[in-house]
Amino acid sequence: MKVNLQVWRQEGPEAAGAFKTYEVDKISEEMSFLEMLDILNEQLVNKGEEPIAFDHDCREGICGTCGVMINGQPHGPQLGTATCQLHMRKFDDGATLVVEPWRATGFPLVRDLIVDRSAFDRIIEGGGYISVDTGSAPDANLTPIPKMVADTAFDAAACIGCGACVAACPNGAANLFTAAKISHLNLLPQGQAERWSRTENMVEIMEEYFGSCTNHGECEKACPKSISIDFIAMMNSDYVKAKFKNRRLVAQS
């Protein structure tokens, strides 16, 4: 099959960017989208041109490194799928595909299709760590956790931090990412020691870099792990409680 690509090219954050058109022929429909970009880059290198810069690592939908806008959709047209897992069979032969980086103030562009997602790292750092002394590792079934709670925590922990939720949101909000990272710890017994300080710190760091959630719901649809926006409601509830609880702890100290 053949595809026509309109790819955003930009040498750096201060340089002017523009779309550049490429034609990629003899593409197998079994290839992933990133493998197709690899072939295009080989062709560019053979011509003495600069290859397209894009993020990738595991290519198994685990690391969250990959991620581009394809025809205006984060990760492309297949729901619940990261860019590295998207196969060319999802597109028609001869299709024109517009490929862009994440567009969000909180993700400044580095080069071509690569953006700086270190704001996510700062949100994670704001969560601190579990400081309770647990001693030696207990047996797995020693701490009883209701199955519903365990399953919900696991659903939240599925977040790979790719940033599709931010790219899809009209406000450039990171509430789904932050809520998932907060909830998967706040739901479990081991996460209770820092629950309130973690929630307050992570939410307020998030607000320094990203916009506010107004319940568009685009984040849930764009998420390659289909994480529910219910976690945002859980985070908001815990944040309100944290403001009261943390204030009371400060007053008592």
C-alpha positions as CSV (number, residue, x, y, z in Angstrom):
1,M,0.0,0.0,0.0
2,K,1.0,3.6,-0.4
3,V,0.3,6.6,2.0
4,N,0.8,10.3,1.7
5,L,2.2,11.9,4.8
6,Q,2.0,15.5,5.9
7,V,4.5,15.6,8.7
8,W,5.3,18.5,11.0
9,R,9.0,19.4,10.8
10,Q,10.6,21.8,13.2
11,E,14.4,21.9,14.0
12,G,13.9,23.2,17.5
13,P,11.6,25.0,20.0
14,E,12.7,28.4,18.7
15,A,12.7,27.5,15.0
16,A,9.8,28.0,12.6
17,G,7.9,24.8,11.8
18,A,5.9,23.7,8.8
19,F,4.3,20.6,7.3
20,K,6.3,18.7,4.8
21,T,4.8,16.2,2.4
22,Y,6.2,12.7,1.8
23,E,5.0,9.7,-0.2
24,V,5.8,6.3,1.2
25,D,5.2,3.3,-1.1
26,K,5.3,-0.4,-0.8
27,I,4.1,-0.4,2.8
28,S,2.8,-3.7,4.3
29,E,-0.6,-3.4,6.0
30,E,0.9,-5.5,8.8
31,M,3.4,-2.9,9.7
32,S,3.0,-0.7,12.7
33,F,2.7,3.1,12.2
34,L,6.2,3.5,13.7
35,E,7.7,0.9,11.4
36,M,6.3,2.9,8.5
37,L,8.0,6.0,9.9
38,D,11.2,3.9,10.1
39,I,11.0,3.1,6.4
40,L,10.4,6.8,5.6
41,N,13.5,7.8,7.7
42,E,15.6,5.2,5.9
43,Q,14.6,6.8,2.6
44,L,15.4,10.3,3.9
45,V,18.8,9.2,5.2
46,N,19.6,7.6,1.8
47,K,18.8,10.9,0.1
48,G,21.0,12.8,2.5
49,E,18.1,14.4,4.3
50,E,17.5,14.8,8.0
51,P,15.2,11.9,9.4
52,I,12.0,12.7,11.2
53,A,12.6,12.8,15.0
54,F,9.9,10.9,17.0
55,D,9.8,9.2,20.4
56,H,9.7,5.4,20.8
57,D,11.1,2.7,23.1
58,C,9.3,-0.6,23.9
59,R,6.9,-0.5,20.9
60,E,4.6,-2.8,22.9
61,G,2.2,-0.2,24.3
62,I,3.9,-0.3,27.7
63,C,6.4,2.5,28.1
64,G,4.2,5.5,27.0
65,T,7.1,7.0,25.0
66,C,5.4,7.1,21.6
67,G,2.6,9.3,20.8
68,V,1.6,11.6,17.8
69,M,-1.5,13.2,16.5
70,I,-2.7,11.4,13.4
71,N,-5.4,13.2,11.4
72,G,-6.2,15.2,14.6
73,Q,-6.5,12.1,16.8
74,P,-4.0,11.2,19.6
75,H,-2.5,7.8,18.7
76,G,-4.7,7.7,15.6
77,P,-8.1,6.3,14.8
78,Q,-8.1,3.0,16.8
79,L,-9.3,3.5,20.3
80,G,-7.5,1.9,23.2
81,T,-4.3,1.7,21.2
82,A,-0.9,3.4,21.4
83,T,0.8,4.7,18.3
84,C,3.3,1.8,18.3
85,Q,0.5,-0.7,18.3
86,L,-1.5,1.0,15.5
87,H,-1.2,-1.0,12.2
88,M,-1.3,0.4,8.7
89,R,-4.3,-1.8,7.9
90,K,-6.4,0.8,9.7
91,F,-5.8,3.2,6.8
92,D,-6.9,3.1,3.2
93,D,-4.5,2.6,0.4
94,G,-3.5,6.0,-0.9
95,A,-4.7,7.8,2.3
96,T,-3.3,11.2,3.3
97,L,-2.2,11.2,6.9
98,V,-1.5,14.4,8.8
99,V,1.1,13.7,11.6
100,E,1.8,16.2,14.3
101,P,3.3,16.3,17.8
102,W,1.2,16.7,21.0
103,R,-0.1,20.3,21.0
104,A,-0.2,21.5,24.6
105,T,1.5,24.3,26.5
106,G,2.6,21.9,29.2
107,F,4.4,19.8,26.5
108,P,6.9,22.2,24.9
109,L,8.1,21.0,21.5
110,V,11.7,19.7,21.3
111,R,12.0,18.7,17.6
112,D,9.7,17.5,14.9
113,L,7.3,15.1,16.6
114,I,9.1,15.1,20.0
115,V,7.8,17.1,23.0
116,D,9.1,17.6,26.5
117,R,6.9,15.6,28.9
118,S,9.0,16.3,32.0
119,A,6.0,18.1,33.6
120,F,4.6,14.6,34.2
121,D,7.8,13.7,36.1
122,R,7.4,16.7,38.3
123,I,3.8,15.6,39.2
124,I,5.0,12.1,40.1
125,E,7.8,13.6,42.2
126,G,5.3,15.7,44.0
127,G,3.6,12.5,45.2
128,G,6.6,11.6,47.4
129,Y,7.0,8.0,48.5
130,I,5.5,5.5,50.9
131,S,7.5,6.1,54.1
132,V,5.7,3.6,56.4
133,D,8.2,0.9,57.6
134,T,6.7,-2.3,56.4
135,G,9.6,-4.5,57.5
136,S,10.3,-7.6,55.5
137,A,8.0,-8.5,52.5
138,P,4.8,-10.0,53.8
139,D,2.9,-12.8,52.1
140,A,0.8,-11.6,49.2
141,N,-2.5,-12.5,50.8
142,L,-1.6,-11.2,54.3
143,T,-3.2,-7.7,53.8
144,P,-6.8,-8.3,52.8
145,I,-7.9,-6.0,50.0
146,P,-11.4,-6.3,48.5
147,K,-11.3,-7.5,44.9
148,M,-13.2,-4.4,43.7
149,V,-10.7,-2.1,45.3
150,A,-7.7,-4.1,43.9
151,D,-9.2,-4.2,40.4
152,T,-9.9,-0.5,40.5
153,A,-6.4,0.3,41.7
154,F,-5.0,-1.9,38.9
155,D,-7.1,-0.1,36.3
156,A,-5.6,3.2,37.5
157,A,-2.1,1.8,37.5
158,A,-2.4,0.9,33.8
159,C,-1.7,4.5,32.9
160,I,1.5,4.7,30.8
161,G,2.0,8.4,31.0
162,C,2.0,9.0,27.2
163,G,0.2,12.3,27.4
164,A,-2.6,11.5,25.0
165,C,-5.1,12.8,27.5
166,V,-3.5,16.2,27.5
167,A,-3.2,16.3,23.7
168,A,-6.9,15.5,23.3
169,C,-8.2,17.9,25.9
170,P,-9.4,21.3,24.6
171,N,-8.0,22.8,27.8
172,G,-4.7,21.0,27.7
173,A,-5.6,19.4,31.1
174,A,-3.7,16.6,32.8
175,N,-6.4,15.6,35.2
176,L,-6.8,12.0,33.9
177,F,-3.1,11.3,34.2
178,T,-2.8,12.8,37.6
179,A,-5.9,11.2,38.9
180,A,-4.7,7.8,37.7
181,K,-1.3,8.2,39.4
182,I,-3.0,9.4,42.7
183,S,-5.8,6.8,42.7
184,H,-3.7,3.7,42.3
185,L,-1.9,4.5,45.5
186,N,-4.8,6.1,47.4
187,L,-7.0,3.1,47.0
188,L,-4.6,0.6,48.6
189,P,-3.8,0.2,52.3
190,Q,-0.1,0.8,51.7
191,G,-0.9,4.2,50.2
192,Q,-2.8,5.6,53.2
193,A,0.2,7.0,55.1
194,E,0.8,9.8,52.6
195,R,-2.6,9.9,51.0
196,W,-3.6,13.5,51.8
197,S,-0.2,15.2,51.3
198,R,0.3,13.2,48.1
199,T,-3.1,14.3,46.7
200,E,-2.6,18.0,47.6
201,N,1.0,18.2,46.2
202,M,0.3,16.4,43.0
203,V,-2.8,18.3,42.1
204,E,-1.2,21.7,42.8
205,I,1.9,20.8,40.8
206,M,-0.3,19.7,37.9
207,E,-2.1,23.1,38.0
208,E,1.2,24.9,37.4
209,Y,1.7,23.3,34.0
210,F,-1.7,22.3,32.6
211,G,-5.2,23.7,32.1
212,S,-8.3,22.9,34.1
213,C,-10.7,20.0,33.5
214,T,-14.2,21.0,32.3
215,N,-15.5,17.4,31.7
216,H,-15.2,17.2,27.9
217,G,-14.3,13.5,28.3
218,E,-11.9,13.5,25.3
219,C,-9.1,12.3,27.6
220,E,-10.9,9.0,28.3
221,K,-11.6,8.3,24.6
222,A,-8.0,9.1,23.6
223,C,-6.3,7.1,26.4
224,P,-4.6,3.9,25.0
225,K,-5.5,2.1,28.2
226,S,-9.1,3.4,28.3
227,I,-8.8,4.8,31.8
228,S,-12.1,6.1,33.1
229,I,-12.7,9.7,34.0
230,D,-14.3,8.4,37.2
231,F,-10.8,8.7,38.6
232,I,-10.9,12.4,38.1
233,A,-14.0,12.6,40.4
234,M,-12.2,10.5,43.0
235,M,-9.1,12.8,42.8
236,N,-11.3,15.9,43.2
237,S,-13.0,14.4,46.2
238,D,-9.7,13.5,47.8
239,Y,-8.3,16.9,47.1
240,V,-11.1,18.7,48.9
241,K,-10.7,16.4,51.9
242,A,-6.9,16.9,51.8
243,K,-7.2,20.6,52.1
244,F,-9.1,20.3,55.3
245,K,-7.1,17.4,56.7
246,N,-3.7,18.9,56.0
247,R,-4.7,22.2,57.4
248,R,-5.8,20.5,60.6
249,L,-2.5,18.6,60.9
250,V,-0.6,21.8,60.5
251,A,-2.7,23.5,63.2
252,Q,-2.0,20.6,65.6
253,S,1.8,20.5,65.0
